[in-house]
Amino acid sequence: MTTLNISSFIWGIADDVLRDVYVRGKYRDVILPMTVIRRLDAVLESTKDAVLRMKEQLDAAGITNQDQALRQASGEAFYNTSPFRLRDLASRGRQQQLKGDFEAYLDGFSPNVQEVLEKFKFRSQIPTLMDADALGFLLEKFLDSSINLSPRPILNGDDSVRLEGLDNHGMGTVFEELIRRFNEENNEEAGEHFTPRDVVQLMARLIFLPVSGEIRSGTYLVYDGACGTGGMLTVAEETLTQLAAEQDKEVSVHLYGQEVNPETYAISKADLILKGEGVEADNMQFGSTLSADAFPAREFDFMLSNPPYGKSWKTDLERMGGKSGIKDPRFIVEHSGDPNYSLITRSSDGQMVFLANMLSKVKQDTPMGSRIAEVHNGSSLFTGDAGQGESNIRRWIIENDWLEAIVALPLNMFYNTGIATYIWVLSNRKSAHRQGRVQLIDATQWFRPLRKNLGNKNCGLADEDIKRICDAFLAFEETEQSKIFPNEAFGYWKVTVERPLRIEGIDPERVYTAKEIKALKETSERSETAQPVIRKIHTRGTEPDAIHGLFPATVKDKPGVVEHEPDTDLRDTEQVSLLHDGGIEEFLRREVLPYAPDAWYPVDSVKVGYEISFTRHFYKPQPLRPLEEIRADILALERETEGLLAEIVA
C-alpha cells in the first residue's frame, strides 16, 4: 500500500469507530495519538523481549536511572516496559480488563512518549471510548491485517512479501498527511498553528537558495520559535539535505523548536519520533518562547517561523516584569548610542517580538552567519509610532543592514484569514551586492486558484509560482514586481512643530516666555480687583521678526528659541524622510514656514522612525473612464428613469 492508501485507511477508522462517539472535529484527539501508539508498538515488537529482560536486570540491580540502557535494548530512542503488546490487548473479552491492561500498556512507554501522550491528553479519552464500547474495536482497526505500520514486511506462508514495510520517512509522510487532513477539516482553528506547505516550501527556498553554493559538509542547526506541528522544521531539513546532495555535500541537520500549544507540541514531537529522529524530538520544547525561552544560549544557522499575529502577549510581558521592568537582553538592546533601546511592542500583538527573539540567536562567528524567514501580517510593516516598539524593531533591523527582502504573498493563502501576509527574509551576512539595500517583491498575483476552498484559503503556490518568486529574489533587479531601495528610504524624522502662545487682553502682538506667563498668572491670582482673563488667542498672519523662521540645529546654537511658551492647541507633527535634501530645516522652511512663519521645533522632540509601505511603491491607479462612456451611462439611466416614471403616472 502507498502512504496515501495507509493514511486514507486510518482516516476511515474515525468514521467507522468514532462517528457516534465524538463530533467530527474531535476525531483527531483519538486518531493522532493512536497512530503514534500503533507505530511505536510495531517498531518495538522485535526487541520487546530484550527490553523486558533489561528492565528485570536493572530492577534487580537497584538501578533507578534506566532510560539510556532501555533505549539501547530497544535499539530506538523510545521503549515500552509493560508486559503487553497491542495484539495481546485486542483479545481481551471483558471491558474492565481491557481498560486496566491498556492503561498499564500506556504507562510502560518511555518518558519522551509519556510526554507526548500527556500533551495529547489521550488518557482522558479512555473513559469516553470505554463508555461507548469502542476501545476494542479501535485497537482491532489499527491492527487490521490489510495495512502494515511496521518497518518490517509482512510475509505470506511461502515467505513472499504480502505487504512491504513502512520505513520512517514513509511513516512521517502518513502522519503529516493525517495532520494536514485534520487541519483542513478544522480550518477555523488550524491557521493559528498550521502554515500551508506551499508557503513553507517558499520560505525554505528563500533562506537556502542564496547560500546553496556555500553549504559545506558538516552540521547545521535549524530553529522555529513558534513551531506548531513542526512542519517548517521538517520541510527545512528536507530542502537543506536535498540542496547539499546536489552539491555533493553531506550535512547533518539538527532541529530545534518551541511551542506553547500542548496538542501541536505533541504532534511535532511525535512526528520526529515516528521518523526515527528521537534525538531531534528531544530538542522540541514546550512553553512560551517569549517568557520562557528554551534555548537562551543557542545560536542557529537557519530560522523559520510563522508567529501568531494580532494575538496578545500581555501575560508573557507581565511575567517578564512588565513594560517598564523588563530586562531581557533579547528585547532591551544597545543601539544608536542608547544602551536601553526598547524592542517591546504593544501587548496586544507580539509578532514582532518573535522576530527580535530570532535575531538574538544569529551566529556571529561563522562566514555564513544566520538566515531567517518569518511570516507577518501587514501591521508589522507600519504600526507603531517613531520611538515605539514596532518602529524601533524595524529601525534596529534596517540600520544594522539585516533585512534582505520582504515578499508580499497572495491574499487568502492561509486557512483562517484572508488578510495580506508577508515573508520577511533577513541575514546578518548580506552578500556585497545587497548591502545597504532592501528588496520588496510583489507576488500577490503569482498563484493558482484551488478547486475547493479550504476555509479562507482559496489559492496556493504551484511549483512554478515558487520558482518565479525565488528567481525574482535571486536576480535582485528592478522590475514591475521587484523594487530595490536604499535602507534610508524607509526611515523618517518625526518632528514636533510649535507655535508661540499669545495672550488676549494684554498684548496680542507679542509672544511670551514661559517665565513671563508664570508671572502673569501669579499676579492675576494675587490681585483682589478684576484682572484681564489670561486666555490664549491664535493670531495668524504676519508675526514678529524676533522668532521668524527660527529652526535650531541645537539648543546651543539658538538658545532663545525654546524660551517661548508654546501654544499646545497649535502643536503639530511632521514626518521628514531621512533622504530629504537639506534635512529637517529645509523641509520645514519649504513646507511649514510659508503658512506659519512663527513656527519652530524643539530639538529634543525629534525621533527616528521606520515604516514600509507596499501600497505606495506598488500601487497602480486605475485609469479613469472616458467622459463619453460616463455621459452615455447617465443618459441611459435618465431614459430608464423617465420610462419608469411614465408607467407610474399612467
N, C-alpha and C positions, 0 to 999 in steps of 0.2 A: 504494500500500500504506500502511496505517496504521503508526504507530510500533510498535504491538503486533505486527503482522504481521512487521515487519522484525526486531524483537528475537526473535520466535519462530523466524524463518528462521535467524538467526545462532546461536541456541541449538541448533538442529537440526544445524548444522555439526559441533558437538562429537561428537554421536552418529555422524554419517556418516563422519568422518575420524579421530577420536581414540579411538574405542571400544577398539580393541585395542592402543593405544599408551600410554595413560595410564589410571590408575584414575580413577573419576568425579570424585573430589574435587579432582583436579589439572587438570581441563579449563580452569578459569579462568586458569591460568598461561599458556595459549596464546591462548584466545579473547579475553580482555580486551585484551591488547596488540595482537593482530591487528586487532581492531575499531578501535582508535585509529589504527593504521598505515594501514588502508584508507581511513578517513575523511580523514585528512590528505592522503593521496595524491590522493583525489578532489577535495579543496578546492584543492590546489596545481596541478592539471592544466592549468588555463588560463593560468597565469603561469610555467609551468616553463621555457619558452624564455627569458623575460625574466630569470629568476633565473640561468640558466646564462650569459647574456651579461654580467650584472652581475658574476658571480663571475670571469669571464675578465678583465674590465676591472680589477677590484680586484687580482687577482693580478699583472696586468701592471704596475700602478702601485706594487706593493710594499706595499699597504695590508694590515696584519695584523688590525686591529680592524674586521671586516666585518659584524658582526651587524646593526646598525641599517640599513645600506644594503641588505642582503639581505632584511630584513623589509619594507622599502619596496618592493623589487622584487616580492616575492610578494604584497604587499597584505595580509599576515596577520602574526600575532605569531610565526610559525614558517616554515620553508622547508626545501628539500632540494636540495643542490647536486650530488647524484650524477647521472650521465647517464641513469639509468633511471627508468621508471615501473613500477608493479606489473604492468601489462599486458605490458610488454617481458619481464619475468621469467617470466611464466606459460608462455611459448612455449619456454623453454629445454628442450632434449632431454636433455642429459647432466646427471647429478646433481651432479658436481663443479662444472660451470659454473654451475648454478643456485645452489649453496651460496655460491660466491665472489661472484657478482653480487648475491645477496640481502644478503650481509654488507656489500658496498660500498654498496648502496642504503641500508641502515640507517645506515652511517657518514656518509651525506650529510645527515642531518637536523640541524637547528639545536640548539644546546646545551640549550635547555629540553626539547626532545623527547628528546635523548640521556639526560637525567637521568631522565625517565620510564621509558625502556627499561631503563636501568641498574637502577632500583629494582624494576622488574618481573622483573629477571634473565632477560629474554627471550632474549638471545643464548645463554644456557646451554641453551635448549630446542632450538636448531637441530640439534645432533648427534643428539638423540633423534628429531626429525622426519625427518632425513636417513636414519638407520638403518632407519626404518620405511617409507621412500619415500613420506612423507606430505606433505612441504612443497609440492610441485607441486599436489597435489590440494587442499590448504588454500587456496592462492592462487586456484585456479580457482573454488572455492566462494565466496570473498569477492568475486570478480569476476563472479559469476553475473548474467546479464542480466535476471533476474526481480526483482532488487531494485536500488534506487538509493541509494547512500550519498553521492552528490554533492549539493551545494546547487543544482545546475542540473538542469533537467528533461531527460529522455531523450526524443527525438523519434522519430516514425515517419518513413517515407520522404516523406510528404506534409507534413511539418513539424507535424503534430498531436502533442500530448503523449501519450506512451505511459506514462511514469512521472513523477510530479511530483518536483521537487527536495525534498531534506530540509534544512530550514533548521537553524540552530544549536540552537534550542530543541528542535526535534524530535530532533536527534541526541543532545542531552543526555538527553532522555527515554528514547531507546533504550538508551543506555549505562547509565543509572540502573536501568532495568528488568532489564538483564543482571546488574548488581551485586546487585540485590535477589534475583534467582533463585539466583545462586551463593551468596549469603549464607544464604539459606534452605535451600539444598541442603546446605551445610556448617554447619548451625546450631550445632554443638557449639563451634565456634571463632568464629562470626560475632559473637556477643554481646560479644566483647571490644572490638570497634570498630564495631559496627553498631547504631544505635538505631532501633527501628521508626518508620516515617514518621508514624504517628498520634501517637506521643509527641512527636516533633519539632514537628509542627504545633501541638500544645497548648502546648509551650514557647514557640514563636514568638509565639503569640497572647497568652500571659501577659505577655510583655515589651513587646509593641507596642500592644495594645488600650488600656491605661490612658493612653497618651500620644498616641493617634491624632489627637486634636484639636490637639496641639501640634506636629505634624510640619510643617515648613516646607520650601519648595523649597530644595534645597541638597545637600550631600554628607554621607553618614553612613558610619561605619566599623563593621564587624561582625567579631567575633573569636571563635575557638574554639581553646583551647589544647590540646585533645585531639581534633583534627578528624576522625580516622578517614578515611572515604571522602569527607568534605566535605558530607554530606547536610544537616547542621544549617545550614551556611552558605548553601547554595543555597535551602533552604526559607525561611530568614530573609529572604533577598534577595527572593524571590517575594512573601512576605507583606508586607514593608515597602513594596515597589513598588505592590502592589495597594491597600493602605490609603492611600498617598499619592495614588494616582489617584482614589480615592473622595473625597478632599478637594480635588481639582483642583490637586494639587501635583506638581512634577516633582523627583524625587530621583535622585541618583547614589550607588549603593551600592558600596562597596569592601570586599572580603572578605579577611580575614587568618586564616591557620591554621597550626598546627604539629602535626606527627605524628611519632612515633618508630618506627612500624612501616613498613618500606620499601614493601611492596606497597600498603598502604592509602594511604600518602602518594602513590605513583604514581597510584593511582586518582583521588584528589582533584585532583591537578594535571592529569591527562589529561581529566577531566570538564570542567574550566574551559576547557582548550584547545579541546576539541571544541565547546563552546558559543560559541566566538569570543571568550572573555574571557581573552586571553593575558596582559594586564597583571595581572589578578587571579590568574592561575596563578603569576605571578612572586612573589606575596605568600604562596604556600604554602611553608612552610619545613620542612626535615627536621631532626629531632633531638629531644632531650628538653627539654620545656618547663621542667622544674624545674631542671636543672643547666646548661642551655644555652639560656636564653631568647632567642628570635629577635627579640623586639620590646621591648627593655628601656626604650626612651624613648617608646613609643607609648601613647596613650590612646584608648579606643574608646567609641562611643555605646551599642552593644549587644553583649552577650556571651552565648553559649550553649555548653554543654558537657556531655558525659557522660564524666567522667574514670574511669579504672579504679579499681574499689574492691576492697578485700581483696587488693591487689597490692603487693608490697614495693617500696619506693623507696630501699632501703639503698644501692645503688650510686650513685644520684644524691646522696644525703646525704653519702657519703664523698667524692665529687668536689667537694662544696661546702665541705669542711673538717670534716665530722663534726658531731655534735650540739653539741659544746662550742666548735667553731671556726667555725661558720657565721656570716657577716656580711652575707648577702644582705638588703638593705633590704625585700624583699618579705616576708620571713619573720621578721625581727627588727625590731620597730617600737616606737614610743613610745606607751604607753597607760597611763592611770590613774596617772600620775606615775612610771612605770617606763620609762626610756629604752631598756632592753634586753628588752622584753616579747617572749617567745618564742612563735611560732606553729608550732613544729616538733612534728609528731606522731610517733607510733610509726613506726619504719622499716618495719613490716610492712604498713602501709596508708597510702597517700599521698593519698587522695581529697580530704581537707580542705585539703591544701596547694595543690591546683589551684584551690580556691576562693579561698584567700588570694592566689594569683598573679593571678587575675582582678580582685580588689579593689584590687590595686596599680596597675591600669590604668584606673581610672574617671576620667572627665573632671571636673575640679574647677571649671572656669571657664565652664561653659555653663548656661543656665537649666534645661535638661532633665537635665543630669548624665548618668549612665550607668545602664542597666538590665541585670540579669543573671538568667539562668535556668540552673540546673545540677542534674543528676540525681545523687542519692546513695542509698546503701542505708541501712538503719536505724541502723547503727553511728554515723553522723555525728550522730545526734540525742543520743546519751547516752554514748558511750565516752570515756574519759579522765577522770581524777580532777581535782578542783579544783587549778588550777595547772599541769596538764599541757596538752600542745599542743592536743588536740581541744577541751577545755573552754575554753582560752584563746581559740581562734578563735571559738567561739560567743559568749563574753563580749565579745570585741572587736567582733564584728558587731552584737550586740544593744545594747550600751552606746553604740555610735555611731549606733544607730537606722537601720540599713541593711536589716534583714530585714522584708520586707513580708508574706510568706506562705510556708507550706510545704504542698504538696498531696500527700496520700498516694494513690498510684496503686493500681489493682487488682493482685492477685497474678498471677504468670505473664504479665507483659506483655513480657518480654524473651526472646530466643531460647535463651540458655544458662543461665538461672537462674529459679527460681520465687520468690525471696526478695522481701520487701517493698521497694519503691522509692519515692522521694520527690523532688518537684521543689521546690527552694529558689528563691524569687523575691526578688531584692534590688534596692535602688535607693539612691543617695546623694542623691536629691532626692524624698523621700516627699511625697505630697500632704498637705495640712494635716490632713485627717480621719484619716489613717493614722499620723500622728506619735505616737511613744511607745507604739505598739501593734503586735501581731503577730497575723495571722490563720492559723488551722490549718483546712485543708479535708480532710474525709474523703471521698475519691472512690473508695474501694475497691469500692463496689457499682455504680458507673456504668461499664458496659462492655457489649460484645456478645460472645458466645462465637463462636469460629471453628469452621467446619465440619470443618476438619482441623488438628490440632496442627502447629506449626512448631517442632520441638524442644520446649522448655519453654513456648513461647508458645501459650496456648490461648484467648486473648481479645484484643480490641482496642477502640479507642475510635472509635465511629461519630461522624459529624459532630454529631449531637445530644448525644452524651456530652461532646465537646469544648466545645460551646456551654454545656451545663449547668454545667460546671466554671468556665468563664470568667464566666458570669453570676453564680455564687456569689462568685467573686473580686471582680468589679467592684461587686457590691451591698454588700459589706463589712458584712454583717448577721449577727446571731446566729441560727443555725438548728440543726437536728439535725445537719447535716453541716458547719456552719461555726461555729467558736468564735473569739472575739476576746479577747486577753489583754493586760494591760499588760506592757511589756518585763520589768519586775522579777519577774514571775510565774515566770520560768524560771531565776532566779538563786538562789543559796543561799550561806550561810557554812558552810564545813567547819571544825568546832571540835574541837580535841583536849581531852578531859576527863581530868584527872589525879586520882589518889588518893594520899595520903601513904604513905610507907614506915614500917613499924614493925618492931621487932627483938625476936625471941624470946629469952628468957633474960636480958634486961637490964631493959627497962621497956616492956611491950607496950601500955601505956595512953597513952604519949606518942608524939609524932611527932618526927622528927629532921630537922635541916637537912643539906644536902649536906656542909657543913664538919664537922659532928659525926660523920657516917657515916665520913668520911675519917679522922678522928682515931681512932675506934674500931678501924677496920681496921688502922691503923698500930700501935696498941697491941697488938692481938692478934698481929700478925706478929712484933713485937719480943720478946714475952714467951716465956720458956723453960718456964713452967708452963702447965698446961692452962687455956685460956680458954673461956668460953662461945662456942659457934659462932654467928657472926653470920648469922642466917637471917631472911628476910622472912616475916612472917605476915600474913594477910589478915583483919584484925579487922573484923567487920561489926556494926552496931548503933549505939548512942549514941556519939558522938565528942566530943572536947574542944571546948569553945566557942571556943577560940582560932582555929580555922580553919573554924568552921561557916558555910557559905554564902558564902564569900568569892569573888566573881567580879569581877576587876579590870576597870575601864574602861580604865585604862592601868597600867602599872608605876609610873608617877609617883604615882597615887592610892593604890595598895596595895602598896608595895614589899616588905612582909614575906611576901606570899603565895608568891612564886616561890622563896623560900629553902627551902621544904620539899622534901625529897628525894622525887621521885615513885616510885611502885611501877609498874614497866613492865608487870608482869603484869596490873595492873588498868587500864591505859591504854585508853581508848575514844575513839571519834569520834562526833560528831553532825552532822547536816545541818539547818541552820536556814534557812527561807525568808527571802529579803530582805524579804518583805511581812509577816513575823511581827510582831504587835503587841508592842512592848517590846523587840524585837531579841533578841540572843543571851542576855542576862542573864535576861530574863523567861522565855524558853523553858527555860533550864536550871533556874531556880527551880521551874518547874512540872513539868518532865519528868525532872529528874535529882536535885535535892536531896531530894525525899521518899524516895528509895531509896538515896542516897549523900550524906549530909549533909556529909561531909568533902571533897567534890569541889571542884576549881577548874579554871580553864582558863588556860593561858599566852596572853597577848595576841598574841605573835608567832607563835602556831600557827594563827591564823585565816587561811583562804584563801577566796577567792571563786571559785565555780564556776557553770557554767550547763549545764543539760540540758533536753531537750524530750521529753515523754512523750505520744505519741498515745494509747497504751493507757489511761493514766489519765484522759484527757479524753473519750475516745470509747467506752470500754468499756461494753458493755450486758450486765449479768448475765442469764443465762438463768433464768427462774422455775423454782423447784423443783416437781417433780411432786407432786400431791396425795397424801396418805398413803393414801387409799383405793386409788389406782392401784398404788402400790408394794406394799401389802398383798395386792392381788389377784394381782399378778405372783408374789409369794413363794409364795402358796398354790397357784398353778398349777404352779410349779416343784416344790413338795413333792409334789403329786399325781402329777406325771410321774415323779419320783424313786421314789416308792413303787411305782408300776406297774412300773418297770424292775427294782426290787429283787425284787418278787414273781415276775417272769419268771425272774430268775437263780436264786432259791431253788427254784422249781418245777423 
